[in-house]
């Protein structure tokens, strides 16, 4: 069984700063960005045998405007790599599960 741990809030750092102020908005962005840390810390601390890896961060963008809004949410210098649904499907749905759910 596979899972994904995605950090963050719906709004990015600049939107949080605009809404809550630079200090609180910045703290909120940093805290939410580190949201995966407790999960991986528990796995390490308790030596849980699993294939836990920090590989990627996936956010859905259904329009070009939504895709552009993701850029400010990225850490400085991180690339924004658009993926098509076809390229995501093998990562998130097993072929046997997809077959069962489509019939």
PyMOL commands that set and color helices and strands:
alter all, ss='L'
color gray80, all
select helices_A, chain A and resi 13-20+22-33+37-45+64-73+85-92+95-102
alter helices_A, ss='H'
color red, helices_A
deselect
rebuild
show_as cartoon
